Amino acid sequence: MKRYDLRHLKNEFEPRMKEILTSHKVGEVAIFLFEVGDFTPVQRSADLVKECGYELLNSLKFNEVDWTIVCKKNS
């Protein structure tokens, strides 16, 4: 299990998130922390998780501006 803090990338976190997702092995769990404003990044990140062959285990608001996604690679 690895945790990735992508908050410093603001709304441009998706390319880095995809890069990380494509480098994991089957069965590995990844935790991503990113900043949200209008919640559209939440759906986009969930779609990206699915597109990369991961199962979304958890998605929750961490505090006033941050979001956390936990996912596991299935294929």
TAWO-V942641 format. One record per residue. RES is the residue in one small letter. PSI is psi as a letter, one per 20 degrees, with the letter a starting at -180 (999 if undefined). OMEGA is omega as a letter, one per 40 degrees, with the letter a starting at -180 (999 if undefined). D_CENTER is the distance of its C-alpha to the mean C-alpha in Angstrom with 2 decimals. Layout:
RES	PSI	OMEGA	D_CENTER
RES	PSI	OMEGA	D_CENTER
This chain:
m	p	i	13.06
k	q	i	11.42
r	p	a	9.70
y	p	i	8.35
d	o	a	9.51
l	j	a	8.75
r	h	a	11.03
h	i	a	13.91
l	i	a	12.66
k	c	a	13.03
n	i	a	12.42
e	k	a	12.30
f	i	a	8.89
e	g	i	8.15
p	g	i	10.79
r	h	i	9.69
m	g	i	6.15
k	g	i	8.46
e	g	i	10.96
i	g	a	9.24
l	h	a	8.34
t	i	a	11.95
s	i	a	13.45
h	q	i	12.81
k	q	i	15.70
v	p	i	16.17
g	i	a	15.74
e	q	i	13.38
v	p	i	10.73
a	q	i	7.62
i	p	a	6.54
f	p	i	4.33
l	p	i	6.83
f	r	a	7.55
e	p	i	10.78
v	q	i	11.80
g	f	a	15.34
d	j	i	16.30
f	i	i	13.34
t	h	i	13.08
p	h	i	9.66
v	g	i	8.55
q	g	i	10.29
r	g	a	9.37
s	h	i	5.61
a	g	i	7.18
d	g	i	9.72
l	g	i	7.94
v	g	i	6.72
k	g	a	10.41
e	h	a	11.84
c	j	i	10.85
g	k	i	12.55
y	q	i	10.13
e	p	i	10.97
l	o	a	8.89
l	h	a	10.65
n	q	i	9.89
s	o	a	8.65
l	q	i	10.92
k	p	a	12.40
f	g	i	12.92
n	b	a	15.88
e	h	a	17.45
v	i	a	14.91
d	q	a	11.65
w	q	i	8.83
t	p	i	7.08
i	p	i	4.88
v	p	a	6.77
c	q	a	7.31
k	p	a	10.46
k	p	i	11.89
n	h	a	14.98
s	999	999	16.57
